[in-house]
Amino acid sequence: MNKIIAGITLALASNVTAALIDVTPGGFSELDPPPVLYWLLQTHQQVAGGNFFDPLQPKVFTWSPYEPLGPPYFTVAPTGYTSAFVAWNLAGTSYGYGVQFVLVEGQLYCANIYASDSWQDIYDSGFIVNRSSLEAIIFYGVGPFAGHMELWIEKGEEKPKFP
């Protein structure tokens, strides 16, 4: 319950009035994914994400330590076995982080993609739903690696520290 309140508070504090758009209505099978999934994976980087690891506690979300961001910039508040409220506010990050898409993965290879309808990708929120129990939620967007890595290598500069 505290996570739900925190997510709603984060959304309200961000003046978020946008919602998420279901890009793949009804979801899709990851065994036969639509072209939009390949496009997403090739054109956007993972900014944050995590998993629901424990089948005995399916509403416990664990943030991935391998992504550049996580809390306090993001909120994931499960509202059921197949749904959750997600929100983000990246105004406090450096290097121009933004999120445009949310990939939702569930059991039995069921997945869904949502897009932010916000004119800014710095903050948004909404409810996500999947056809099967949630297993992972991954936020995709832009960040410091999108087009900047080549400049650091060419100039011999030290990679900046994140976020």
Salt bridges, closest charged atoms under 4 A:
GLU158 OE2 - LYS161 NZ 3.38
